[in-house]
Structures are given as C-alpha cells and as structure tokens.
Amino acid sequence: DSARNGFSFKGIKDYLECYRSGKLTPSQVAKNIIAMLEDCDKSTPPLRAIVQWDREQIMLMAEASTTRYRNKCTLSCLDGIPVCLKEEFKVVPYHHRVGTVYLGTQPETEDATVAKKLREAGAIIIGVSNMHELGTGTTGCNPNRYHKIPRNPYNPNHFTGGSSSGSAAAVAAGLCPVAIGTDGGGSVRIPASFCGVVGLKGTFGRISCHGSLPLSYSTVSVGPICTSVADAAIVYSILAEPDLLYPYGLKQPKATLSDMCAPDLKGLKLGVDWTFFKACDAEVLSACEKAVKHLQSLGASVVEVSLPEMEEARVAHVICILSEMRDFLQPDFNKHFHEMNLETRASLALASQFTALDYIKANRQRTRNMRFLQEIFSTVNCILTPAVPCTAPRIYESDLLTGSSDMSFTVRSMRFMQLGNFTGIPGLVVPIGYSTAGLPISFQVMAKWWDEAVLLRIGLKLEQFRDQTKKPSIYYDVLA
C-alpha cells in the first residue's frame, strides 16, 4: 500500500476495511451500486459500461456475503468485492451476446470458468460489461441497440478503447474495483490504458477461457482490469490455474507472486528497443522515458535490445487473429451479416481475403518471433514499451449512428500490444500520467512466458512514479 495525497481509487483493501470494521456491509454496498447503475443509464450521455444487470442477482450475492462477514467465515479476499465480466463470458442469468444483437437469445444457464471462480471466491457479480462487437476493434465503438457507445470516465467525449471497453470504464468510474476482460490484440490493455487503470494480460493459457466465445483460439488471453497493481495480483492469484475444460493451460507451472513486494528492483535487467519504443506521440514518449529512468533509480539496469521482424510479426498477428475469427464466425457471416455493425462486416470481409498459405506463413513467423524472444529473455527479465502510442480518440456524432472504422488508428493502437498476443507472453499496463488534455497515459511491461510475478513487482514500483491520480470526470464513490 502506498499513501497518496488527493484522489485515489477505492480498491479491494478499502472494501475489506469497511466490511471488517462493520462500517458498511456488502448488502449496503450493493444497494449503492444498484442506485449508481440506474444513474449511469439516465445520465447524459449514458456511461454504458454495464449493459446487463439484475437487482435481485446482485442483492442475493451481497446478502450471502454479508452473512459470511457476520459469521466470520469469508471465502477469500474477494468476498463481497463487486466485479463485472465482459459480455464475451457466459454469466448466469445474463444473455451471452458478445457485443451483438443476434447472439445469446436465451439467458445463460452455465457460468464460464472465471465467473464460477469469482462466485466461489464470494465476489458480487454486478453484471456484464459492454464490448466492441465480437471483439473486432480497439475503440469500443458499438452503436447497436443493446450496447451503444461506452464513455471514457476521464472525458465522456472520448472512447474507452476496446474491445473490453465496458470493463475498463466500469473500473475507472468506480462502479467496481475489478473487471475481467479478454485480450487478443490488446483488448484488456488498450481500454485499461485509455481509462487510466491497470490491465494484466496473462500468459496464453494461464487463466481459463472456457465459457468465453472462442473467437481466436491462438491469440486470446484472459486478464483482470483493476484500480491497482496489488488488486490485479490478488485477482490473478485466484484465477490463474489449470482448468480441465481448457486444454491450452494444463501444463502451466504454478502461479506465484514471488518477490513481488521486494523493496527495490536490484538485479533486474529491463530490455528496451529504443527505435520501437519511440514510435509514439511526444507526450506519451516523454512520460514513458521518465518512467524508465524511475525504474533505473530503483536499482534496475536498462539493457538495449533489438526486437527483430516486428513489422512481419504485426502483419502475421493480424492474419492469425482475423483468419481464426473469420473461420469461427463463418455461419454468422452468412446468416447474420445484415445484423452486424458496418465495421465488423468490413473486418470479416477483409479476413476472407486471407488464404491457407497466408495463415501457414503467419504461424511460421510466430515460431520465429518466439525463438527471438527466448534469446532476448535469456539476457533480460522483461521488455518495456509505452502501452498505446496515443491517448483515447474523440467520439464524433456520426460514430453514435453508424459506428467508426479507422484502420490506421486500429493498427497504431495495437503497435505495442501484438507481440504479447502473437507469442503468448504476459503484459501489464500501468497508468503513469496524463496528457495536457487530461487523458491517461500508460506504460507496458512484458515478461517471459509464465513470469507474471516479475511484471507485478515492476508494476508496483511504476505506480509510485505517478505523483498524483486525477479523479475521472465520471466517478461514483460506492463506499461514501
């Protein structure tokens, strides 16, 4: 815990202190959240972070938690903690729409593994969060009738980022300190960065994807979006383990948080490819360069590395993720084409131009990039980059009606994200400051496969670099 002056987000610790001291019960907190969810829907413009919620469900979980606190038999340190899950996950009794108007026509009867684990830990699921339709974009712009455009709590005229758009907005707006997203091309880390909160993409297979729509089976990882690195570590430690229903993560080593709270960063080698690092806006670069110096001041050494064939990796990642999505969504593309957003149609139409040869070549490129990374990680503990090269883009009137399709922005926003998705290494984004316009700027740390612990250790120190946390312009204090 680090003492802060001025505003600070309410995290897991703040909730636990209220519950343990008897100042508030989970039931009282749940009533506050319900009132705030109603307010979100009525506000101008509506926040649209949580797109499905149910008063009765929220109160049932909260009352059960209140009883456990009264009887001093809580289930975990997530007991009574409000959480939301991206609509890509099956959560009883909500509709598994995945950002569309045509999927999930019936309420869900079975939980995804992560939803089940959160329930077993005693968390209060406050609903499912908005997302970019079928996860096909990085703005979060989803103009269809069930979803609408989620707003960035730091500036409601700007996008949240996508595709886990509502998850990041819900955390930044104070509705819950924890949200779960999926990340196939930056979909946890981009919205976390744009909304000024922490986002962790686990190693591929580390957290079970069972019960989420398998849009791209080789690039997608699950991860938490939280108000702090400590909270991300708590959620990670509860969710990260093999799941018999999800074969990709069965052989994983045990998740640890070893040395996470070490007093300094002595002995750590941080790799930076400066040419790659510097391809971002001036304000972003300035903040990120200072953050590197901050890590050095704590005893870490910065080592120049070369990330080879990044352009090839970028193209190959796009071929892999879009080909896999196009394959999985073939029946949808044929049957529900006219119910999809224009941007989704365009992305899937582009994907249909890739050939089997393209896909095979892209996967050969993946093997090359993984080999390069093995060599790099034999000399450094992690790789540092900015999170996103720019701050959250503006929302225009036309976006509300027809959506937004800006390929150059999509490509640019994923610049520092794709390596992690393509090769399966974990990545953590931490807010480190703000642009002159007051929009969040974030920093990314990536480590070798299964080494999330070193990310969290560096992340804790990165948080200390930010001298202040600005209060979002849309913020609900659930514990007030």
C-alpha positions as MATLAB code, in Angstrom:
seq = 'DSARNGFSFKGIKDYLECYRSGKLTPSQVAKNIIAMLEDCDKSTPPLRAIVQWDREQIMLMAEASTTRYRNKCTLSCLDGIPVCLKEEFKVVPYHHRVGTVYLGTQPETEDATVAKKLREAGAIIIGVSNMHELGTGTTGCNPNRYHKIPRNPYNPNHFTGGSSSGSAAAVAAGLCPVAIGTDGGGSVRIPASFCGVVGLKGTFGRISCHGSLPLSYSTVSVGPICTSVADAAIVYSILAEPDLLYPYGLKQPKATLSDMCAPDLKGLKLGVDWTFFKACDAEVLSACEKAVKHLQSLGASVVEVSLPEMEEARVAHVICILSEMRDFLQPDFNKHFHEMNLETRASLALASQFTALDYIKANRQRTRNMRFLQEIFSTVNCILTPAVPCTAPRIYESDLLTGSSDMSFTVRSMRFMQLGNFTGIPGLVVPIGYSTAGLPISFQVMAKWWDEAVLLRIGLKLEQFRDQTKKPSIYYDVLA';
ca = [
       0.000    0.000    0.000;
       1.309    3.461   -0.807;
      -0.174    6.512    0.892;
      -1.456    9.075   -1.603;
      -2.355   12.715   -1.428;
      -5.548   13.815   -3.117;
      -7.749   11.401   -5.050;
      -7.217    7.662   -5.076;
      -9.417    4.920   -6.490;
     -11.208    2.671   -4.000;
      -9.603   -0.765   -4.215;
     -10.140   -4.208   -2.696;
      -8.403   -3.139    0.543;
     -10.838   -0.229    1.041;
     -13.840   -2.550    0.660;
     -12.351   -5.108    3.058;
     -11.646   -2.421    5.670;
     -15.275   -1.276    5.502;
     -16.592   -4.834    5.823;
     -14.237   -5.943    8.598;
     -14.769   -2.805   10.676;
     -18.549   -3.039   10.258;
     -18.693    0.462    8.707;
     -20.548   -0.980    5.698;
     -21.906   -4.399    4.747;
     -21.763   -5.957    1.272;
     -25.575   -5.520    1.163;
     -25.302   -1.755    1.745;
     -22.582   -1.529   -0.923;
     -24.772   -3.500   -3.351;
     -27.678   -1.060   -2.794;
     -25.324    1.852   -3.562;
     -24.166    0.144   -6.758;
     -27.739   -0.516   -7.910;
     -28.577    3.182   -7.392;
     -25.449    4.115   -9.371;
     -26.224    1.695  -12.212;
     -29.651    3.326  -12.502;
     -27.971    6.741  -12.555;
     -25.485    5.629  -15.251;
     -28.369    4.676  -17.547;
     -30.099    8.039  -17.035;
     -27.052   10.307  -17.326;
     -26.350   12.387  -20.438;
     -24.589   10.823  -22.221;
     -25.192    7.397  -20.617;
     -21.963    5.729  -19.409;
     -22.900    2.331  -20.987;
     -20.216    0.448  -19.035;
     -22.521   -2.289  -17.685;
     -25.014   -3.429  -20.337;
     -26.856   -6.153  -18.400;
     -27.504   -6.222  -14.663;
     -30.127   -7.627  -12.328;
     -31.044   -6.114   -8.957;
     -32.176   -9.436   -7.474;
     -28.982  -11.277   -8.507;
     -26.741   -8.543   -7.080;
     -28.625   -8.483   -3.760;
     -28.605  -12.298   -3.415;
     -24.806  -12.445   -3.687;
     -24.386   -9.405   -1.408;
     -26.664  -10.796    1.294;
     -24.828  -14.135    1.268;
     -21.541  -12.241    1.673;
     -22.958  -10.081    4.489;
     -23.924  -13.261    6.367;
     -20.398  -14.670    5.919;
     -18.833  -11.499    7.342;
     -21.244  -11.614   10.282;
     -20.286  -15.243   10.957;
     -16.577  -14.576   10.325;
     -16.343  -17.293    7.637;
     -15.452  -15.374    4.454;
     -14.374  -17.304    1.351;
     -11.417  -15.214    0.106;
     -10.228  -11.612   -0.026;
     -12.655  -11.144   -2.948;
     -15.634  -11.880   -0.674;
     -18.112   -9.023   -1.073;
     -15.983   -7.305   -3.748;
     -18.065   -6.006   -6.709;
     -16.842   -7.317  -10.080;
     -18.098   -7.327  -13.675;
     -17.250   -9.582  -16.607;
     -17.022   -8.717  -20.291;
     -20.071   -9.875  -22.254;
     -17.772  -12.342  -24.055;
     -18.106  -14.636  -20.985;
     -21.114  -16.760  -20.102;
     -22.566  -15.440  -16.843;
     -25.810  -16.826  -15.399;
     -28.543  -15.497  -15.907;
     -27.441  -12.911  -18.493;
     -27.528  -13.088  -22.305;
     -24.226  -14.148  -23.879;
     -24.441  -11.549  -26.681;
     -20.707  -10.872  -27.186;
     -21.487   -7.324  -28.297;
     -24.002   -8.394  -30.993;
     -27.770   -8.138  -31.377;
     -28.195  -11.709  -32.639;
     -26.266  -13.959  -30.198;
     -27.468  -15.012  -26.726;
     -31.188  -15.015  -27.457;
     -31.805  -17.038  -24.251;
     -30.459  -16.304  -20.751;
     -27.300  -18.288  -19.908;
     -27.659  -21.380  -17.702;
     -23.960  -22.158  -17.165;
     -21.094  -19.945  -15.990;
     -17.735  -19.545  -17.722;
     -14.866  -20.867  -15.566;
     -13.799  -17.349  -14.478;
     -17.380  -16.452  -13.466;
     -17.614  -19.682  -11.485;
     -14.291  -18.993   -9.717;
     -15.350  -15.441   -8.823;
     -18.608  -16.755   -7.338;
     -16.688  -19.402   -5.367;
     -14.452  -16.608   -4.019;
     -17.568  -14.742   -2.799;
     -17.378  -11.828   -5.251;
     -20.548   -9.900   -6.108;
     -21.041  -10.002   -9.881;
     -22.745   -6.690  -10.648;
     -23.444   -7.543  -14.300;
     -21.805   -7.977  -17.691;
     -19.909   -5.170  -19.352;
     -20.078   -3.590  -22.780;
     -17.663   -4.647  -25.524;
     -16.742   -3.952  -29.115;
     -18.960   -6.164  -31.312;
     -17.346   -9.646  -31.476;
     -14.122   -8.065  -30.211;
     -13.252   -6.781  -33.688;
     -11.929   -3.308  -32.827;
      -9.867   -1.192  -30.438;
     -12.160    1.841  -29.894;
     -15.085    0.190  -28.074;
     -17.475    1.849  -30.547;
     -20.597   -0.347  -30.717;
     -23.647    1.571  -31.967;
     -26.127   -1.334  -31.944;
     -29.334   -1.167  -29.904;
     -28.231   -3.352  -26.977;
     -24.858   -1.743  -26.411;
     -24.338    1.864  -27.586;
     -21.033    3.704  -27.083;
     -19.373    3.342  -23.665;
     -17.880    6.637  -22.455;
     -14.399    7.257  -21.116;
     -14.789    8.313  -17.455;
     -11.876   10.770  -17.847;
     -13.649   12.519  -20.713;
     -17.058   11.270  -21.916;
     -16.407   12.752  -25.379;
     -13.612   10.211  -25.873;
     -13.614    6.456  -26.475;
     -12.773    3.919  -23.776;
     -10.698    1.735  -26.097;
     -11.679   -1.844  -26.910;
     -12.615   -4.495  -27.049;
     -13.052   -4.878  -23.236;
     -14.470   -1.353  -23.271;
     -17.148   -1.550  -20.566;
     -14.838   -3.434  -18.185;
     -12.296   -0.589  -18.149;
     -14.998    2.111  -17.968;
     -16.712    0.379  -15.017;
     -13.453    0.241  -13.030;
     -12.402    3.825  -13.859;
     -15.895    5.126  -12.981;
     -15.752    3.441   -9.559;
     -18.638    1.014  -10.163;
     -16.382   -1.925   -9.202;
     -12.675   -2.251   -8.385;
     -12.302   -5.400  -10.510;
     -13.407   -6.348  -14.034;
     -12.485   -9.247  -16.268;
     -11.656   -8.881  -19.957;
     -10.143  -10.847  -22.819;
      -7.143   -9.747  -24.890;
      -6.471  -10.982  -28.458;
      -4.895   -7.792  -29.811;
      -4.684   -5.507  -26.779;
      -8.335   -5.825  -25.734;
      -7.587   -5.675  -21.974;
      -4.543   -3.413  -22.149;
      -5.810   -0.738  -24.605;
      -9.020    0.139  -22.686;
      -7.176   -0.068  -19.335;
      -4.611    2.401  -20.756;
      -7.188    4.808  -22.203;
      -9.230    4.751  -18.973;
      -6.254    5.212  -16.634;
      -6.437    1.884  -14.781;
      -4.284   -1.263  -14.519;
      -4.671   -4.114  -17.040;
      -2.991   -7.524  -16.951;
      -2.931   -9.912  -19.915;
      -1.852  -13.281  -18.566;
       0.381  -15.718  -20.432;
      -1.592  -17.554  -23.133;
      -3.485  -20.342  -21.308;
      -2.720  -19.058  -17.784;
      -6.349  -18.134  -16.974;
      -9.067  -20.352  -18.419;
     -11.011  -19.096  -21.452;
     -13.631  -21.832  -21.052;
     -17.100  -20.344  -21.414;
     -15.998  -17.345  -23.462;
     -16.767  -17.269  -27.178;
     -13.684  -18.854  -28.854;
     -13.216  -16.043  -31.396;
      -9.466  -16.591  -31.869;
      -8.097  -19.688  -30.190;
      -4.361  -18.921  -30.564;
      -4.104  -15.232  -29.558;
      -6.643  -14.586  -26.783;
      -5.706  -14.443  -23.087;
      -7.900  -13.529  -20.114;
      -6.946  -10.909  -17.552;
      -8.160   -8.539  -14.839;
      -8.651   -4.779  -15.128;
      -8.252   -3.188  -11.686;
      -7.652    0.097   -9.889;
      -4.182   -1.009   -8.725;
      -1.381   -3.493   -9.378;
      -1.942   -5.082   -5.935;
      -5.585   -5.750   -6.842;
      -4.556   -7.232  -10.202;
      -2.195   -9.555   -8.297;
      -4.992  -10.675   -5.950;
      -7.378  -11.444   -8.827;
      -4.611  -13.128  -10.825;
      -3.710  -15.368   -7.877;
      -7.340  -16.526   -7.601;
      -7.994  -17.084  -11.336;
      -4.639  -18.431  -12.583;
      -4.564  -22.214  -12.578;
      -5.141  -25.145  -14.939;
      -8.725  -25.930  -15.952;
      -9.564  -29.397  -17.273;
     -12.119  -27.785  -19.585;
      -9.421  -25.586  -21.184;
      -6.585  -27.719  -22.591;
      -4.207  -24.869  -23.515;
      -3.224  -24.144  -19.905;
      -2.991  -27.653  -18.473;
       0.815  -27.865  -18.396;
       1.403  -24.471  -16.760;
       3.796  -24.027  -13.832;
       2.237  -22.906  -10.528;
       1.374  -19.201  -10.419;
       3.408  -17.355   -7.776;
       3.814  -13.777   -6.584;
       7.448  -14.327   -5.597;
       9.489  -11.186   -4.747;
       6.504   -9.034   -5.732;
       6.963   -6.815   -2.673;
      10.772   -6.596   -2.842;
      11.866   -3.113   -1.644;
      13.704   -2.283   -4.884;
      14.424   -3.591   -8.388;
      18.084   -4.502   -7.832;
      19.285   -7.334  -10.051;
      16.551   -6.869  -12.682;
      17.507   -6.234  -16.306;
      14.934   -4.290  -18.313;
      15.131   -4.580  -22.104;
      14.276   -1.611  -24.346;
      14.325   -1.473  -28.148;
      14.507    2.332  -28.400;
      13.587    2.534  -32.098;
      10.420    0.546  -31.432;
       9.780    2.356  -28.109;
       9.928    5.851  -29.625;
       7.204    5.433  -32.271;
       4.531    7.238  -30.255;
       3.152   10.728  -29.598;
       5.563   13.222  -27.999;
       3.590   13.483  -24.733;
       3.425    9.697  -24.403;
       7.151    9.332  -25.155;
       8.145   11.998  -22.633;
       6.187   10.340  -19.790;
       7.409    6.839  -20.714;
      11.080    7.850  -20.906;
      10.797    9.345  -17.413;
       9.184    6.128  -16.170;
      12.190    4.132  -17.461;
      14.523    6.458  -15.507;
      12.353    5.941  -12.405;
      12.780    2.146  -12.673;
      16.541    2.636  -13.106;
      16.637    4.768   -9.950;
      15.274    1.762   -8.030;
      18.276   -0.375   -8.966;
      17.183   -1.994  -12.238;
      19.554   -1.837  -15.192;
      18.271   -0.901  -18.650;
      19.663   -3.016  -21.482;
      19.277   -2.090  -25.146;
      17.743   -4.988  -27.067;
      16.667   -5.434  -30.663;
      13.186   -6.815  -31.354;
      13.643   -8.322  -34.824;
      10.984   -8.601  -37.547;
       8.352   -6.553  -35.717;
       6.687   -5.472  -38.963;
       6.417   -9.114  -40.055;
       5.047  -10.023  -36.620;
       2.452   -7.241  -36.843;
       1.112   -8.436  -40.197;
       1.266  -12.103  -39.174;
      -0.697  -11.401  -35.963;
      -3.458   -9.704  -37.969;
      -3.586  -12.668  -40.370;
      -3.801  -15.156  -37.477;
      -6.423  -13.390  -35.376;
      -8.662  -12.392  -38.304;
      -8.394  -15.790  -40.030;
      -9.370  -17.596  -36.824;
     -12.263  -15.202  -36.182;
     -13.429  -15.491  -39.780;
     -13.317  -19.282  -39.547;
     -15.271  -19.378  -36.274;
     -17.791  -16.759  -37.445;
     -18.365  -18.263  -40.911;
     -22.012  -19.245  -40.102;
     -22.659  -15.822  -38.514;
     -21.165  -14.009  -41.509;
     -23.503  -15.914  -43.851;
     -26.617  -15.791  -41.698;
     -26.385  -12.537  -39.692;
     -24.338  -10.302  -41.999;
     -27.003   -7.549  -42.061;
     -27.345   -7.532  -38.271;
     -23.632   -6.838  -37.758;
     -22.127   -3.358  -37.393;
     -20.605   -1.998  -40.604;
     -17.098   -2.115  -39.099;
     -17.469   -5.811  -38.184;
     -18.624   -6.639  -41.706;
     -15.624   -4.808  -43.157;
     -13.150   -6.607  -40.848;
     -14.609  -10.036  -41.588;
     -14.770   -9.292  -45.324;
     -11.081   -8.328  -45.215;
     -10.345  -11.561  -43.315;
     -11.984  -13.629  -46.041;
      -9.220  -12.499  -48.425;
      -6.518  -14.355  -46.456;
      -5.530  -17.773  -47.803;
      -4.427  -21.001  -46.130;
      -0.937  -20.151  -47.355;
      -1.063  -16.776  -45.580;
      -2.122  -18.478  -42.347;
       0.658  -21.092  -42.542;
       3.287  -18.421  -43.267;
       1.978  -16.289  -40.388;
       2.372  -19.210  -37.984;
       5.928  -19.821  -39.213;
       6.584  -16.178  -38.403;
       5.144  -16.793  -34.919;
       7.705  -19.567  -34.335;
      10.492  -17.185  -35.406;
       9.313  -14.418  -33.062;
       9.021  -16.863  -30.155;
      12.590  -18.007  -30.793;
      13.826  -14.388  -30.878;
      12.071  -13.756  -27.553;
      13.615  -16.862  -25.965;
      17.028  -15.400  -26.793;
      16.104  -11.919  -25.527;
      14.706  -13.287  -22.245;
      17.951  -15.177  -21.648;
      19.591  -11.750  -21.201;
      16.784   -9.564  -19.704;
      13.881  -10.098  -17.273;
      11.366   -8.062  -19.213;
      10.719   -5.724  -22.154;
       9.488   -2.152  -21.642;
       7.321   -0.165  -24.079;
       4.693    2.563  -23.943;
       1.233    0.950  -23.649;
      -0.512    2.739  -26.540;
       1.223    5.309  -28.803;
      -1.547    7.891  -28.243;
      -4.334    8.844  -25.824;
      -8.030    7.967  -26.221;
      -9.524    9.252  -29.502;
     -12.516   11.577  -29.742;
     -16.066   10.365  -30.339;
     -17.818   12.053  -33.289;
     -21.579   12.401  -33.780;
     -21.521   10.047  -36.763;
     -19.904    7.309  -34.597;
     -23.071    7.153  -32.495;
     -25.182    6.320  -35.550;
     -23.056    4.255  -37.918;
     -20.030    3.309  -35.811;
     -16.412    4.088  -36.528;
     -13.912    2.406  -38.809;
     -10.408    3.830  -38.843;
      -7.905    1.173  -39.886;
      -4.889    3.427  -39.380;
      -5.948    4.043  -35.755;
      -6.615    0.327  -35.165;
      -3.165   -0.595  -36.491;
      -1.469    2.174  -34.490;
      -3.281    1.435  -31.215;
      -2.122   -2.203  -31.357;
       1.536   -1.377  -32.090;
       2.907   -2.326  -28.652;
       0.230   -4.948  -27.971;
       0.550   -7.511  -30.753;
       3.833   -9.127  -29.724;
       2.241  -10.343  -26.469;
      -0.799  -11.795  -28.234;
       1.162  -13.295  -31.104;
       3.754  -15.089  -28.949;
       1.663  -15.633  -25.793;
       3.904  -13.698  -23.361;
       2.210  -11.790  -20.486;
       1.894   -7.997  -20.394;
       0.925   -5.445  -17.744;
      -0.130   -1.832  -18.343;
       0.054    0.768  -15.581;
      -1.090    4.428  -15.770;
       1.880    6.769  -15.317;
       0.449   10.228  -16.039;
      -1.849   12.404  -18.140;
      -1.697   14.395  -21.369;
      -2.163   18.173  -21.322;
      -5.791   17.439  -22.255;
      -6.109   15.357  -19.057;
      -6.293   11.951  -20.746;
      -4.416    8.991  -19.193;
      -1.006    7.820  -20.466;
       0.166    4.282  -19.628;
       3.322    2.179  -19.683;
       3.708   -1.522  -20.556;
       5.953   -4.252  -19.147;
       6.169   -7.680  -20.850;
       7.930  -10.751  -19.438;
       8.729  -14.295  -20.495;
       6.013  -16.954  -20.501;
       4.516  -17.677  -17.021;
       6.556  -14.924  -15.327;
       3.667  -12.640  -14.334;
       5.309  -12.242  -10.896;
       8.091  -10.014  -12.275;
       5.513   -7.852  -14.079;
       3.628   -7.281  -10.834;
       6.861   -6.492   -8.974;
       7.829   -3.833  -11.546;
       4.198   -2.645  -11.781;
       4.099   -1.832   -8.048;
       7.161    0.387   -8.492;
       5.747    2.007  -11.641;
       2.672    3.091   -9.660;
       4.920    5.129   -7.374;
       6.178    7.111  -10.380;
       2.774    8.784  -10.879;
       2.871   11.704   -8.461;
      -0.925   12.078   -8.460;
      -4.037   10.281   -9.619;
      -6.537   12.556  -11.325;
     -10.160   11.976  -10.471;
     -12.186   10.898  -13.535;
     -14.935   13.346  -14.527;
     -17.442   10.479  -14.157;
     -16.797    8.825  -10.801;
     -19.060    7.047   -8.328;
     -17.846    6.583   -4.754;
     -19.570    3.342   -3.800;
     -18.163    3.429   -0.236;
     -19.193    7.018    0.555;
];
